[in-house]
Amino acid sequence: MPFAEAGGQTLTEHRGQTPAEPRRQTLGLLGLTVALALVLTSTIGAATARRVTFRTEDGVTLNAAFYDPSRQPAPGIVLLPMHRRSHVDWEPAASQLADAGFAVLAIDFRSSEELTPLAADVRAAKAFLRGRPEVTGTSIGLAGASIGANLALLDAADDPGVQSVALLSPGLDYRGLRTEAAMKKFGARAALLVASTKDPYARRSIVQLATIGPGTRIVRLSETLGHGTTLLMRDQELAGALVDWFRRTLQ
């Protein structure tokens, strides 16, 4: 379902669990042919990733997956994983975003128990995208999951060139990464805030963050149990919602 326009307002939508798979029915020859055609179309249309590396300002080499946009030049989107997870968690959403016309970079954070250095990883990822000929460098979005969501908002607050963010299971304070002041500084720009109704801290956090700042704040509550990118695996509508969000908020 498309998001309604809500300048300076907060909208909330609830999403239920994916319905149970219907009972299998016998397909006739015509039905089988149509089903096969649909599978082939889906395979052909799916974007593929290229492995890339780039260096941070403090000399760390990072690995990432770069998805070429279906048309160029394109707005760029950086996808930030959960702590100790990888870019692989973002694959379904990244492919859909690229097919929708975005240049997508899904990164792996450096191996670090300290979270503060990861901010440099986010900056380096944006610099990589902005240096690509396929990317409109003035049109950048960030999406992050869990600690990656907090890092996305903290970075965007300090970079006016980030037009919008999508935050999956952010927290008001994850190990010192506090988001309330960052959301205030983010100001009039647009933020999508996603959490499971069964994830109490993330749910409370997005409800609170949605009240901060004059920009559009969309709260998306999922009835699916999950946190961060786990929601992408279990809430089958979420990847499409991210595509719709960035279509509306990235120029």
Secondary structure, 3 states (H helix, E strand, C coil): CCCCCCCCCEEEEEECCCCCCCCCCCCCHHHHHHHHHHHHHHHHHCCCEEEEEEECCCCCEEEEEEECCCCCCEEEEEEECCCCCCHHHHHHHHHHHHHCCCEEEEECCCCCCCCCCHHHHHHHHHHHHHCCCCEEEEEEEEEEECHHHHHHHHHHHCCCCEEEEEEECCCCEECCEECHHHHHHHCCCEEEEEEECCCHHHHHHHHHHCCCCCCCEEEEEECCCCCCCHHHHHCCCHHHHHHHHHHHHCC
